[in-house]
Amino acid sequence: MDDDPSVRDSVRDSVRDSVRLSPRDSVRDDTRHLGLRPLTARSIVLSTLLGHHPPRLPARALVRVGELFGIAEGTVRVALSRMVAAGDLQQDDGMYGLTARLLERQARQDESRTPRTRRWTGGWEVAVVTAEARPAAERTALRQAMAELRLAELREGTWLRPGNLERGRPPVITRQCTLFTGTPDDDPAELARGLWDLDGWAARARALLAALSDATSPAGRFTVSAAVLRHLLADPLLPEALLPADWPGAELRRRYDSFEGELRDLLRQYVAPDSAV
């Protein structure tokens, strides 16, 4: 494949931007150096449900999580009502659960935590756009689907990644692209470094791991763990042979699994079989 430095620089910048979070103030533990986004009542509710299995909890459990951040019960309940009205949540007898769109997001997050991989034999998945006169909505949908499948754009209309993942391809891709497996002329490790900002991802992962170790309050650990889950979505999930030494992906997943157990224990005392609010 041709080596286009300008395209690769663009791809690196895009991936780097995808893992850069917006500024926030501290939450009990000092996480300001990570640039974590503020957790509003809405984001606390979503993060709690997205990290919980099944993603369905009584109002009082969500209120309790909000209290860890100093958010009043009334504020959380108003957020719940607005999220139901917006179609983000469904409510039934005091229980709140994710709607279909957000269930898909949870599925992607779960996949990023426990990816389905296969032995890599050196082949790369390649998708080349062959459809003509595509409307803007179709082009946008294709880019989103490619990102979710962790394909990177080598040049305009050409996407690829190592063939080590097991997953289906949505119709938006098969409708617009020709798909095949190939072996690039480039050195595979060098090609991977050009398509993904591996050093940047690893540095961010190590910073999050350190922040998890330093966080002492439940609110602080919750804030950092929510950022960990977002960061795992940006992991390209490459074969081990193409990763830098000491890749922190597995450790980050292990630490998030530990936090999920803590969250489950915290919520258990607020969740009753009768779903009382």
N, C-alpha and C positions, 0 to 999 in steps of 0.2 A: 504494500500500500504506500501511497505517496506520503511524504513527511511534510506537513504544512505547519510551520512554527506558529503562524498567526492564529490558526484555528486552535491549536493546542493551548496556546496562551489564553485564548478566550475560554476554553473549557476549564482550564485550571482556575481562572478567575471566577467562573460560574460556580464551581464546586466550593471554592473558598468562601464565596458569599453565602452559600447555602448553610454553612455551619457557623456563621457569625451571627450572634444574637444581639438584640437591642439592649441599651443601657437600662439599669434599674438601680434602686436603692438597696441597701442591705436588708436581709430578713433574719434578724437575731444573729445568725452566724454571718461572718463577713464574706460574701461571695461577689462583692462588687468587681473584683479583678476579672471575673469571668464574663462580665457584661450580661448577666441574666435578665431576662425580661420581667417586668412586674407581674405578679400573680394576682389577678382580679378574682372576684367571687366566681365569675363565669369560668375562668381558666382553672381555678382550683377544682370546681365541680367536674369539668371535662377531664382534667389530668387524673382525678381520682377514679372516675368511671373507666377511662381508657386503660388504666393500670390495674383494674380489678376484674376478676373472672368469677362468675359472669358479670357483665357490666350493668348491674342493676342493684340499686341500694335504696334504703328508706331515707326520707328527708333528714331524719335526725342524725344519721351517720354523716351525711354531707355537711350538715350544720356543724357537727363536731370538728370536722377537718377545717372548715372555715374559721372556727374559733382558735385553732392553732396559729392562725395568721392574724388574729385580732380582728376578724371580720364578724360583725354582729349577725345574730340569727336572722333578723329581718332582712338584712342585705342579701344573705344567701337565698332566702326563700323568694325574694323578688327576682333574683337571678334565675332561679329554677322556673318560675312562672314565665319569664321572658324567653327562656330557652325552649320551653314547651311550645310557646306561641311561634317561635322562629323555626320550629321543626327540628331542633337539635336533640331534644329529649322527648320521650313519651312517658306519660304519667298514668299510673293505675293503682288506685287504693293506697296512695302514699308512697309508692315505690317509683323511682325514676330510673329509666334505662335509655341507652343510646338508640337513636334511630338508624335506619339502614345505611345512610351515608357515613355516619361515624362508626358503625360496625365494620365497614370496609376499611376505614382508617385504622381501627384496632387490629384488624387482620394483617394489615401491612406492618404494623408495629410488632406484632407477634412473629411475623416472618423475619423481621430484622433481628429479633432476639434468638430465634431458633431456625436459621435458614436451612432449607432443604438443598443439600449439595450432592454432587456426584463426583467421582474421580475424574480429574481433568487430564485429558490425553493430548493437549496442545492445540485443540481446535478453538476457533472463536465464532460466536454468533454474530452474523452481519445482517443488518436490515437496511435496504436501500429504498428510498422513496421513489416510487414509479408512477403514482397517481398524478394526474394533471388537474390544473384548475381547482385546487383545493380551497374551500372557504377558510377564513381565518379561524373559525371555531374548530374546524377539523385539524388545522395545523397545531393549534393550542392543545387540543386533546391528545394529539400524537406525542407532542413533547412531554406532556404529563405522564402518559403511559410509558414512554421510554425511560423517564426518570424513575418511575415506580419499579420497572423491571431492571434497573441499574445498568442500562446501556448508556454509553457516552458517545457524544457526537464527534467523529473524527473530522468531518467537514460537512458543509451544508447538505443535508439529505442522506448522510451515511452514518449509521450508528453501529456500535459493536461492543462486545465484551467477551471475556473468556467463557467457554461453554461448560461451566461447572455448577450451574444452578438448575434445579428442577422447578419449573413453574409454567403455567399456560401463557398464551398470548391473547390479549383481548382483541375483539374484532376491529377496533380502530387501527391496530397495527397491520393486521392481515389485509385490511381493506386498502391501505395506502402504500404498503411496502412489499418488496420482494425479499424473502428471507432465505438465507443459505448459511452454510458453515464453511469457513475458510481458514487458511493459515497465513497470517501476515508475513511480509518479507522482513519487517522490522524485528529487532530483538524484543521478545515478549515483555520482559521486565521493563525495558526502556519505554516501550509503547504504553504500558500501564502507568508508568510515572508521568508520561505526558498527558494521558487522558484524565487521571485523577490526582488530586493534591494529597498524596499519601502521607507526606511528612506533616502537612497541616492538619489532616484528620487525626493522626497519631498524637500530635502535640496537644490538640484540644482534648482528646480522650484522656491523656495523662493528667492534664489539669483538672478534669472532672473527677478522676479517681482520687487525686489529692484532696479536692474539695469535699468528697464524700467522707474521707478519713477525718478531715478537720471539722465537719459539721457535727454539732453536739445536740442541737434541739431537733425535735420532730419536724418543725417547719423548715429548718435549714436543710435537712436531709431530703425532705419532700421536694423543695425547690431544685436542688441539684439533681435529684433523680429524674425529675421531669425533663431537665435539660439532657440528661444521659439518654433518655428514650428518644428524644428528638435527634440527638447526634447519631444514634445507631441507625436511624433511617437514612443517613448519608454515607454509611459504610458501603463501599463498592462490593464487598463480599468476594474478594478475589481469591484464586487458589493460593495456597501457602507459598508455592514456588515463586509467585510474583510479588510477595509482600516484603517490606523491609524487615530487618531483624528486630526481634522484640516487639512485634505488632501487638498493641494492647486490646484488640477487639474482644478476644475471649475473656480477658479479665474484666473488661467493662460489662460484658453480659453477665458474668458471674456475680459481680457486685450489684447489678440491678436486680437480679433474681433474689439476692439476699434482702434488698430493700422491699421488694414486693411482698416477701414473707412478713416483714415488719409491718407493712401497711395492712396486710390481711389480719394480723394479730390485733392491730389497733382498732380496725373496723369491726372485728368479731363481736366486741362487747356492745356495739350499737346496732347490730343486725339480729332481729328475731324472726323466727319462722312465720309468725303471724303478720309480718310487714307493718307493724304499728309505727305511726309517725311520732 
